Amino acid sequence: MMGGYGFGMMGMGLLVWLINLFAIGAVVYLAVKLALRKNKS
């Protein structure tokens, strides 16, 4: 556990970055979907 501490931190950082990227993508996707729905009606 202690030996792979640096690698573990890198893995956590990458995981957090991926989660943030996914969350931002989902928010943008929903916002665009709502905007398109409003424009059609």
N, C-alpha and C positions, 0 to 999 in steps of 0.2 A: 504493500500500500504506500509506504513512505518513498520507496524507490521510484514509483511511477507517478509521483506527485505533480511534476511539471507537465507530463503527458495528460494527466487527469484534468488539470486546469485548462489545458488547451482544448480538450474534448468538451468540457463544460462550456467554455467560451463559444465554441463552434455550435453546440447544441442551442445555447441561448440565442445566438445570431440567427440560426435557422428558424427558431420559434418566432422571433421578432419579425423576420422576413415574411413568414407564413401569415402572421397576424396582420401585418400591414397590407399584404396582398389581399387577404380576405376582406378587410375594411374597404380598400379601394374598389374591389370587385362589387361589393354590396352598394357602395356609393354610386358607382357607374350604372349598375342595374336599376337603382331607384331613379336616377336622373333620366335614363332612357325611358322608363315607365311613365314618368311625369311628362316628357316631351311627346310621347305617343298619344296620351289622353288630353 
